[in-house]
Amino acid sequence: MLRTAILSGAVALLFLAGCASTTTPAPVVDRGVPSKAAAPALSSKDYYTVKKGDTLYSIALDHGQDYKDVAAWNNLDNPNRILVGQQLRVTPADAPANGVAVAKPIGGGVVESRSLDGSPAPVAASAAAANDPVKREPKAGKEPYSDQAWAKSQSQTQAAQNPAPAAASSAKAAEPVAAVAAAAPAADGPNWAWPASGKSIAGFNEATNKGVDIAGKSGDPVLAAADGKVVYSGSGLRGYGKLVIIKHDATFLSAYAHNSNILVKEGQAVTRGQKIAEMGNTDTDQVKLHFEIRRQGKPVDPTQYLPKR
């Protein structure tokens, strides 16, 4: 009986010790779906947020684009329906990041010219010989080696490398002509002409007048200032009346506002000096042509591009 009691007490003590021990909680593993990475921020240069009063036509003009292209880039079926706060792409999706494509040479080092049979070209051989301290001239079979022959070959090599004074003087005489040609200002974009023959009555002001105003009589001809394609013809831009916009290249647009009659259609190709409209006073207080030049959508002073008169 005593032995049985002792064994029972030992088992009870072991049970109590097991209950008193601290248990380690099982590790918790989060098996939820990982959160998606945040979408990259839209570039302010490539996108525009629609504000109150904007139209697709005004947005396209301000960014130097054809409104039809902007509509296509944003899958807009109706160009007259855009919403305040809507973000619109205003550059093509494949446009370079900085707007300019730069071609860079592949690799580096010196390019060695070789003939079709794989042997180095004579120019490369001459350059190698010039830097070679070992005397290799004159060639065997042509003239026996001697110090005199070596000196003669060296003098011939130097004469070939240094042009005669007459040639040098001719090159110097040509330099002033090249300098004069380079001094002339480079042509910037299209070959511009005045769009109307009247007197300028208001000049360019970045804050108050985005172009120049030209006086005239109702019905006076309005001419295309340069070759291009009509990208807008209508009266959908507030403050411009009957308006024609011509795209000349990837950089320049020109705008002709307040016409009484428009003579061209969207998509039509026009040439410098072609009559595109007749002067009027639509959406203004007097008969005049308001003319703008836009460089990449930004208004610039037309008198800096038009011929002096």
Secondary structure, DSSP 8 states (H G I E B T S, - for coil): -HHHHHHHHHHHHHHHHHHHS----------S-----------TTTEEE--TT--HHHHHHHTT--HHHHHHHTT-S-TT---TT-EEE-S-TTS-TTS------SS-S----B-TTS-B-HHHHHHHHHT--S---S-TTTS---HHHHHHHHHHHHHHHS--HHHHHHHHHHHHHHHHHHHS----SS----S-SS-EEE--BTTTBSSEEEE--TT-EEE-SSSEEEEEEES-STTS-EEEEEE-SSSEEEEEEEEEEE---TT-EE-TT-EEEEEB-TTSSSSEEEEEEEETTEEE-GGGTS---
